[in-house]
Amino acid sequence: LSLSLSPGMNLFRFLGDFSHFLAIVLLLVKVWKSRCCVGISGKTQFLYAVVFTTRYLDLFTSFISMYNTIMKILWTFSVYLESVTILPQLSLFMKTGEAETTIAPYVFALAAYRSLYLINWYWRFYNEGFYDPIAIAAGTVQIVIYCGFLISPRHQSSGKITGTACLIWRKIRTHIVPTPPLPSPLLSSSSLPSPPLPSPPLS
């Protein structure tokens, strides 16, 4: 499962990066098609901006020493912040019914991204001896958040209670493969309007 693209690369990390890219594409497509941001948490997007800004600041400098200390702190901060960044989006997801169809693929792609990255860390530990406790701890926290969200009960309009994951999957399936409209029932003779009565003859 190891890939020779770069050190530490393996299939799980590659699929995780692809899932992350897919989540971004799904979000952009949603905004482009609907021409609005309904169902998208602005707080989550702001937190993601902070996460990746602090994580990749080292691309603009090459100073070694104090720089390394600062960058390590910022990287650690970004990893821990990313573990809870999805919370505003999940909170909004639980409150709005419309988002369950339009935002669910984006949320599921993010969940796949973090799950695959967590598997990647365990894979590297058992096969390469590389261990990053910060990344593993933060990834585990985020997976617990996603799992708690997916198994949380939801009340349906019919009064029944079902798991969030099942309810969202039904809405996604309906959105991707819409149910064809039922044909209009033929009007029965009893439902047809009666003909007008003839006018009485003129005397």
N, C-alpha and C positions, 0 to 999 in steps of 0.2 A: 504493500500500500504506500510505500515511500515514492515520492516524485523527485526527480533530479533537477527540478526547476530552480531551487534555491535551498540553502541549509535549513533544516527544520520543516521542510514542506512535505506534506503527506496528503492522501486523498481526502481525509476529513477536513483538513484546513482549506484545501482547494474548494470543496463543496460548501464549506462555511462562508468563504469569501464570495462564492457565486450566489449563495442565498442572500447575503447582505446586499450585493449588487442588484439582485432581483427585487428585493424589498424597496430599494430606492427607485427602480424603474416603475414598479407597481404604483408607488406613491405619486410619481410624476405623471403617469398615465391617468390616474384618477383625477388629479387636478386639471390636467389638460382637457379631458373629456367632459368633465362636469363644469369646468370654468369656475369652480369655487373650492373652498377649503372646509366645507362642512364635514364634521366628523374627525378632522385632524387636530390633534392637540398641539397648540402653539408652544406650550411649556415643554413637551417632549422634544420638539424640533429644536428649541433653544438649547436644551440640555445636551442634545447630540452635537450641536455646534460647539458648545464649550468642551465636550469630551474630545472631539477630534482636533480642535484648535490646540488644546493643551498637549495632546498626544504627539502632534507632528510639528511642534515649534522647532524641533532640532533640525528640521530641513533648512532653516534659514541661518544657521550658525554652526561653526565648527570648533568653538572654544572648548578646551578640555580642562577640567578641574572643577571649579565652582559650577561651571555649566553642567557637568555630569550630575552633580548633586541636585541642582535645580530641576534638570530634566527628569531625573529619577522620581523626584517628588511629584512633578506634574504628571508623569506617566502613571504613577500609582493613584493619584487623584482621579485621573481620567478613567482608569479601570474600575475603581470603586463607584464613581459617578455613573458609569454606563450600566452598572448592575441594577440601578434604580431609575434610570432615565425613562423606561417604558411605563412607569406607574401612572403619570398623568394621562397617557394615551389609553391605558386599560381602564382607568376611572371614567374617562369620557366614553369609552366603548360601552361600559356597563350602563351609562345613563341614557344614551341615545340609541334608538332602534335603527335609524337609517344607516348608521356607521357599521352595523353588523354585516351588511352586504358589501359595502364599498371599501371598507378598511380592513376587513378580516384577512384577505390575502396578504396585505402588507404586514399585519401583526404576525401571521403564521410564518411568513418568510423570515422575519426577525427572530422568531422563536427557533426556527431551524438553524439560522446562523449561529446563535449562541449555543444551541445544543451540540452542533457539529464542532464548534471551537472547543467546547468542554471535552468532547471525546478526543479531539486533537491533543489537548494537554495530557490526558491520561495515556494516550498512545505514545507520546514522546517520552513520558516518564518510564513506561515499561519497556520501550524499545531503544531509547537513546540515553536513558538515565537523566534526562533534563527535567527539572522540577521547578515550577514557578508557583509558589504558594499563594501569591497575590492574585494571579490570573485564575487559578483553580477555585479559590475561595469566592471571588467575585462572580465567576461563571456559575458556581453552584447556587449562590444566592439568587441570581437572575432566573435560573431554571426553576427554582422553587417558586418564585413569583409567577412565572408563566403557568406552572402546573396548578398552583392555587387558583389562578384565574380560570383555567380551562375546566376545572372540576367544580367550580362554584355553582350553586343552584340558581336557576333563573325561572321567574314566573312568566308563563305564556298568557296570551290574551284569553285562551280557553280556560284558564285557571289551573292548568297542569304545571307541575314543576319538573324541569329537566336540566341536565348538565349544560353549561355554557358551550362546551365544545360541540356537543350534539346539535344544539340549537343553531350555532353559527354554521356548522357544516351543511345543515339543511338549507340555510339561506344562501350560502355560496353555491351549492348545487343548483338551487332554483335560479340564481343569477346567471350561472354559466349555461345551464340547459333549461331555459324557461319552459314552464308548463304551457302547452298549447291551449288556447281558449276553447272552452266547451262550445259546441255548436248550439245555436239558438233553437230551443224546442219548437217544433211545428205548432202552429196555432190550431187548436182543436175547434170543431164546429161550434161547440158551446161557448168558446171564447171569442168567436167572431162577432162583430157588431151586427145587430139585426137590421134588415133593410127597412127603409122608411115606409111608413104606412101610406097607401095611396090617398090622394086628396079626394074628398067627397065631390060628386058631380055638381056642377053648377045648376041651380034651378032656374 
